[in-house]
Amino acid sequence: MGRALHLLKTQDTVLVAATVARQVAAGDAVTVVALHGVTVPTLPAGVVVRRVPEDLSWNGLLEAIFQADQVVAW
């Protein structure tokens, strides 16, 4: 079980949702971080969604990046 972090900086999120669903099905802990103004797609239960800078600071994002096993920027 890995820890995946997805950084959303685009509105094109169809592939994001499919990728996150596969990771959750595989047992990974998944966090999705939306940068300012990005709409988050519908995601499976258990996915943690955070928004920068509304509920996660830039320093908090940096810490989350270093804690993740995999980071994907979209």
Beta strands, then each sheet from edge to edge (+ up, - down):
strand 1: 3-8
strand 2: 29-35
strand 3: 48-52
strand 4: 70-73
sheet 1: 3+ 2+ 1+ 4+
end
